[in-house]
Amino acid sequence: MATSQGIMLLLGSASGIVVFIYGMMVMRPAGMRMGAISQQIQAGGAPPTPEQQAEIGKLRQTLSTGGRIAAIVLIITTALMSVARFVV
């Protein structure tokens, strides 16, 4: 039978894994795409086109929102794992 402490640690580790997968599935591709656009702009030597600016803005919003979500889930992860030792 599972203990309360074990359940808390399990929930904490599961939320940590979820945020890792979220980062790899959402934030990494957005960051890679932003890097590719930045390289295109540098290689062209001209100011970014309106399309590039729009895509960079969209990617920046995705990364900002993703960062907030990841931070909140990591706080929850830390809280669950920290509280686990006090749960009877």
C-alpha positions in Angstrom: 0.0 0.0 0.0 1.3 3.5 -0.9 2.1 6.0 1.9 1.1 9.6 1.9 4.7 10.6 1.6 5.2 8.4 -1.4 2.1 9.8 -3.1 3.4 13.4 -2.6 6.8 12.5 -4.0 5.1 10.7 -6.9 3.0 13.7 -7.7 6.0 16.0 -7.5 8.1 13.9 -9.8 5.3 13.5 -12.2 4.7 17.2 -12.4 8.5 17.7 -13.0 8.4 15.2 -15.9 5.3 16.9 -17.3 7.0 20.3 -17.4 10.1 18.8 -18.9 8.1 17.3 -21.7 6.2 20.6 -22.1 9.5 22.4 -22.5 10.7 20.0 -25.1 7.5 19.9 -27.1 6.6 23.6 -27.0 9.4 25.9 -25.9 12.3 24.2 -27.6 10.8 24.3 -31.1 9.8 28.0 -30.6 13.3 28.9 -29.5 14.9 27.0 -32.4 12.6 28.7 -34.9 13.4 32.1 -33.4 17.1 31.4 -33.7 16.6 30.4 -37.4 14.7 33.6 -38.1 17.4 35.6 -36.4 20.1 33.9 -38.5 18.1 34.7 -41.7 17.9 38.4 -40.7 21.7 38.5 -40.0 22.5 36.7 -43.2 20.3 39.1 -45.2 21.9 42.2 -43.7 18.7 44.1 -44.0 16.1 44.9 -41.4 13.6 42.2 -40.6 10.6 42.0 -42.9 7.1 42.5 -41.5 6.5 38.8 -41.7 9.6 38.0 -39.8 8.7 40.6 -37.2 5.2 39.2 -36.8 6.6 35.6 -36.4 9.2 36.7 -33.9 6.5 38.5 -31.9 4.3 35.3 -31.9 7.3 33.2 -30.9 8.2 35.6 -28.2 4.7 35.4 -26.8 4.8 31.6 -26.9 8.1 31.5 -25.0 6.9 34.1 -22.5 3.7 32.2 -21.8 5.5 28.9 -21.8 8.1 30.2 -19.3 5.4 31.3 -16.9 3.6 28.0 -17.1 6.8 26.1 -16.6 7.7 28.3 -13.6 4.3 27.7 -12.0 4.5 23.9 -12.5 8.1 23.8 -11.1 6.9 25.8 -8.0 4.2 23.2 -7.5 6.7 20.4 -8.0 9.0 21.9 -5.4 6.2 22.4 -3.0 4.9 18.9 -3.3 8.3 17.4 -2.8 9.1 19.7 0.1 5.9 19.0 1.9 6.1 15.3 1.4 8.3 14.8 4.5 5.8 16.4 6.7 2.8 14.4 5.5 1.8 11.6 7.8 
